[in-house]
Amino acid sequence: MADRAIMTAIGENGEIIDCDVLFTFKNTATNRCYIVYTENTSDENGDTEVFASIFDPDDKALTLSPIETEEEWALLESKLREYERSKDNNGG
């Protein structure tokens, strides 16, 4: 995988988890930055589990905050669909 971005997270039990960063983006309307990532695990349907959080790009510790509103979730779902379409169109 070319140019793979990795984020290291600490799990609920203190374990270290390497996550693949799928993409980040900034919502200019709210001035918030979002990160979309996966631990490369599957849900009960066999689909890859994907997570999203708010982050501050200036925070070197990369502290993640939860998504707060339905509007933010709708925006993230739209961005994820765009990501999937671009990945399909590029053979990825």
MARBA-3410 file (N, C-alpha, C, O; in Angstrom, 1 decimal):
92
0.9,-1.2,0.0,0.0,0.0,0.0,0.9,1.2,0.0,1.7,1.4,0.9 ~ 0.7,2.1,-1.0,1.6,3.3,-1.1,1.1,4.4,-0.2,-0.1,4.6,0.0 ~ 2.0,5.1,0.4,1.7,6.3,1.2,0.7,6.0,2.3,-0.3,6.7,2.5 ~ 0.9,4.9,3.0,0.0,4.5,4.1,0.2,5.3,5.3,1.3,5.4,5.8 ~ -0.9,6.0,5.8,-0.8,6.8,7.0,-1.2,6.0,8.2,-2.3,5.4,8.1
-0.4,5.9,9.2,-0.7,5.1,10.4,-0.9,6.1,11.6,-0.1,7.0,11.7 ~ -1.9,5.8,12.4,-2.1,6.5,13.6,-2.1,5.4,14.7,-2.7,4.4,14.6 ~ -1.3,5.7,15.8,-1.3,4.7,16.9,-2.2,5.2,18.0,-2.2,6.4,18.4 ~ -3.1,4.3,18.4,-4.1,4.7,19.4,-3.9,3.7,20.7,-3.3,2.7,20.6 ~ -4.5,4.2,21.8,-4.4,3.3,23.0,-5.9,2.8,23.2,-6.8,3.6,23.3
-6.0,1.5,23.3,-7.3,0.9,23.4,-7.8,1.0,24.8,-7.2,1.5,25.7 ~ -9.1,0.5,25.0,-9.7,0.6,26.3,-8.9,-0.1,27.4,-9.0,0.3,28.6 ~ -8.2,-1.2,27.1,-7.4,-1.9,28.1,-6.0,-1.6,28.1,-5.1,-2.3,28.6 ~ -5.6,-0.4,27.4,-4.3,0.1,27.4,-3.4,-0.5,26.3,-2.2,-0.2,26.2 ~ -4.0,-1.3,25.5,-3.2,-1.9,24.4,-3.0,-0.9,23.3,-3.8,0.0,23.1
-1.9,-1.1,22.6,-1.5,-0.2,21.5,-2.2,-0.7,20.2,-2.0,-1.9,19.9 ~ -2.9,0.1,19.5,-3.6,-0.2,18.2,-3.1,0.6,17.1,-3.1,1.9,17.2 ~ -2.6,0.0,16.0,-2.2,0.8,14.8,-3.4,0.9,13.9,-4.0,-0.1,13.6 ~ -3.8,2.1,13.6,-4.9,2.4,12.8,-4.5,3.0,11.4,-3.5,3.8,11.4 ~ -5.1,2.6,10.4,-4.9,3.2,9.1,-5.8,4.5,9.0,-7.0,4.4,9.1
-5.1,5.6,8.7,-5.9,6.8,8.4,-6.4,6.8,7.0,-5.6,6.7,6.1 ~ -7.7,6.8,6.8,-8.3,6.8,5.5,-8.2,8.2,4.9,-7.8,8.3,3.7 ~ -8.6,9.2,5.6,-8.5,10.6,5.2,-8.8,11.5,6.3,-9.4,11.2,7.3 ~ -8.4,12.8,6.1,-8.8,13.9,7.0,-9.4,15.0,6.2,-9.1,15.1,5.0 ~ -10.2,15.8,6.8,-10.7,17.0,6.1,-11.1,18.0,7.1,-11.3,17.8,8.3
-11.2,19.3,6.6,-11.7,20.4,7.4,-13.0,20.9,6.9,-13.2,21.1,5.7 ~ -14.0,21.0,7.8,-15.3,21.6,7.5,-15.1,23.1,7.7,-15.0,23.6,8.8 ~ -15.1,23.9,6.6,-14.9,25.3,6.7,-16.0,26.0,7.3,-15.8,27.1,7.9 ~ -17.2,25.4,7.3,-18.4,26.1,7.9,-18.3,26.1,9.4,-18.7,27.0,10.1 ~ -17.7,25.0,10.0,-17.6,24.9,11.5,-16.2,25.1,11.9,-15.9,25.2,13.1
-15.2,25.1,11.0,-13.8,25.3,11.3,-13.3,24.1,12.1,-12.3,24.2,12.9 ~ -13.9,22.9,12.0,-13.5,21.7,12.7,-12.8,20.8,11.7,-13.1,20.7,10.5 ~ -11.8,20.0,12.2,-11.1,19.0,11.4,-11.5,17.6,11.8,-11.7,17.4,13.0 ~ -11.6,16.7,10.9,-12.1,15.4,11.1,-11.0,14.4,10.6,-10.4,14.6,9.6 ~ -11.0,13.3,11.3,-10.1,12.2,10.8,-11.0,10.9,10.8,-11.8,10.6,11.6
-10.8,10.2,9.7,-11.6,8.9,9.4,-10.5,7.8,9.3,-9.6,7.9,8.6 ~ -10.7,6.8,10.1,-9.7,5.8,10.3,-10.3,4.4,10.5,-11.5,4.3,10.8 ~ -9.5,3.3,10.4,-9.9,2.0,10.6,-8.8,1.2,11.4,-7.6,1.5,11.2 ~ -9.3,0.3,12.2,-8.4,-0.6,12.9,-8.2,-1.9,12.1,-7.5,-2.9,12.5 ~ -8.8,-1.9,10.9,-8.8,-3.1,10.0,-9.5,-4.3,10.6,-9.0,-5.4,10.4
-10.6,-4.0,11.3,-11.4,-5.1,11.8,-12.7,-5.1,11.1,-13.1,-4.1,10.4 ~ -13.4,-6.2,11.2,-14.7,-6.3,10.5,-15.9,-6.4,11.5,-15.7,-6.9,12.6 ~ -17.0,-5.9,11.1,-18.2,-6.0,11.9,-18.9,-7.4,11.7,-18.3,-8.2,11.0 ~ -20.0,-7.6,12.3,-20.7,-8.9,12.2,-21.2,-9.2,10.7,-21.4,-10.4,10.4 ~ -21.2,-8.2,9.8,-21.6,-8.4,8.4,-20.4,-8.6,7.5,-20.5,-8.8,6.3
-19.2,-8.6,8.1,-17.9,-8.7,7.3,-17.4,-7.4,6.7,-16.5,-7.4,6.0 ~ -18.1,-6.3,7.0,-17.7,-5.0,6.5,-16.6,-4.4,7.4,-16.6,-4.6,8.6 ~ -15.6,-3.7,6.8,-14.5,-3.1,7.6,-15.1,-2.0,8.5,-15.9,-1.1,8.0 ~ -14.8,-2.0,9.7,-15.2,-1.0,10.7,-14.4,0.3,10.5,-13.2,0.2,10.4 ~ -15.1,1.4,10.4,-14.5,2.7,10.1,-15.0,3.6,11.3,-16.1,3.6,11.7
-14.1,4.4,11.7,-14.3,5.3,12.8,-14.0,6.8,12.4,-13.2,7.0,11.5 ~ -14.6,7.7,13.1,-14.4,9.1,12.8,-14.3,9.9,14.1,-15.1,9.6,15.0 ~ -13.5,10.9,14.1,-13.4,11.8,15.3,-13.0,13.2,14.8,-12.6,13.4,13.7 ~ -13.2,14.1,15.8,-12.8,15.5,15.6,-11.4,15.6,16.1,-11.0,14.9,17.1 ~ -10.5,16.3,15.5,-9.1,16.5,16.0,-8.6,17.9,15.7,-9.1,18.6,14.8
-7.6,18.3,16.5,-7.0,19.6,16.3,-5.6,19.3,15.6,-4.8,18.7,16.2 ~ -5.4,19.8,14.3,-4.2,19.5,13.6,-2.9,20.0,14.3,-1.8,19.6,14.0 ~ -3.1,21.0,15.2,-2.0,21.6,15.9,-1.6,20.8,17.2,-0.6,21.1,17.8 ~ -2.5,19.9,17.6,-2.3,19.1,18.8,-1.3,17.9,18.5,-1.7,17.0,17.8 ~ -0.1,18.0,18.9,0.9,17.0,18.6,0.5,15.6,19.2,1.0,14.6,18.7
-0.2,15.6,20.3,-0.7,14.4,20.9,-1.8,13.7,20.1,-2.2,12.6,20.4 ~ -2.4,14.4,19.2,-3.6,14.0,18.4,-4.7,13.4,19.3,-5.1,12.3,19.3 ~ -5.2,14.3,20.1,-6.3,14.0,21.0,-7.6,14.0,20.1,-7.9,15.0,19.4 ~ -8.3,12.9,20.2,-9.6,12.8,19.4,-10.8,13.1,20.3,-10.8,12.7,21.5 ~ -11.7,13.7,19.7,-13.0,14.1,20.3,-14.1,13.4,19.5,-14.0,13.3,18.3
-15.2,13.1,20.2,-16.4,12.5,19.5,-17.1,13.4,18.6,-17.1,14.6,18.8 ~ -17.7,12.9,17.6,-18.6,13.6,16.7,-19.8,14.0,17.5,-20.4,13.1,18.2 ~ -20.3,15.2,17.4,-21.3,15.7,18.3,-22.7,15.8,17.8,-23.7,15.7,18.5 ~ -22.9,16.0,16.5,-24.2,16.3,15.9,-24.6,15.4,14.8,-23.7,14.8,14.1 ~ -25.9,15.3,14.5,-26.3,14.5,13.4,-25.8,15.1,12.0,-25.6,14.4,11.1
-25.7,16.5,12.0,-25.2,17.1,10.8,-23.8,16.7,10.5,-23.4,16.5,9.4 ~ -23.0,16.6,11.6,-21.6,16.2,11.4,-21.5,14.8,10.9,-20.8,14.5,10.0 ~ -22.4,13.9,11.4,-22.4,12.5,11.0,-22.8,12.4,9.5,-22.3,11.7,8.7 ~ -23.8,13.2,9.1,-24.3,13.3,7.7,-23.1,13.7,6.8,-22.9,13.1,5.7 ~ -22.4,14.7,7.2,-21.3,15.2,6.4,-20.2,14.1,6.3,-19.7,13.9,5.2
-19.9,13.5,7.4,-18.9,12.4,7.4,-19.3,11.2,6.5,-18.5,10.7,5.8 ~ -20.6,10.9,6.6,-21.1,9.8,5.7,-21.0,10.2,4.2,-20.6,9.3,3.4 ~ -21.2,11.4,3.9,-21.1,11.9,2.5,-19.6,11.8,2.1,-19.3,11.4,1.0 ~ -18.7,12.3,3.0,-17.3,12.2,2.6,-16.8,10.8,2.5,-16.0,10.5,1.6 ~ -17.3,9.9,3.3,-16.9,8.5,3.2,-17.4,7.9,1.9,-16.7,7.1,1.3
-18.6,8.2,1.4,-19.1,7.8,0.1,-18.2,8.3,-1.0,-17.9,7.6,-1.9 ~ -17.8,9.6,-0.9,-16.9,10.1,-1.9,-15.6,9.4,-1.9,-15.0,9.1,-3.0 ~ -15.1,9.1,-0.7,-13.8,8.4,-0.6,-13.9,7.0,-1.2,-13.0,6.6,-2.0 ~ -15.0,6.3,-1.0,-15.2,4.9,-1.5,-15.3,5.0,-3.1,-14.7,4.2,-3.7 ~ -16.0,6.0,-3.6,-16.1,6.2,-5.0,-14.8,6.4,-5.7,-14.5,5.9,-6.7
-14.0,7.3,-5.0,-12.7,7.6,-5.6,-11.8,6.4,-5.5,-10.9,6.2,-6.4 ~ -11.9,5.6,-4.5,-11.1,4.4,-4.3,-11.5,3.4,-5.4,-10.6,2.8,-6.0 ~ -12.8,3.3,-5.6,-13.2,2.3,-6.7,-12.8,2.8,-8.1,-12.4,1.9,-8.9 ~ -12.8,4.1,-8.3,-12.4,4.6,-9.6,-10.9,4.5,-9.9,-10.5,4.5,-11.0 ~ -10.2,4.5,-8.8,-8.7,4.4,-8.9,-8.2,3.0,-8.8,-7.0,2.7,-8.7
-9.1,2.0,-8.8,-8.7,0.6,-8.7,-8.2,0.2,-7.3,-7.5,-0.8,-7.2 ~ -8.6,0.9,-6.2,-8.1,0.6,-4.9,-9.0,0.0,-4.1,-8.7,-0.3,-2.9
END
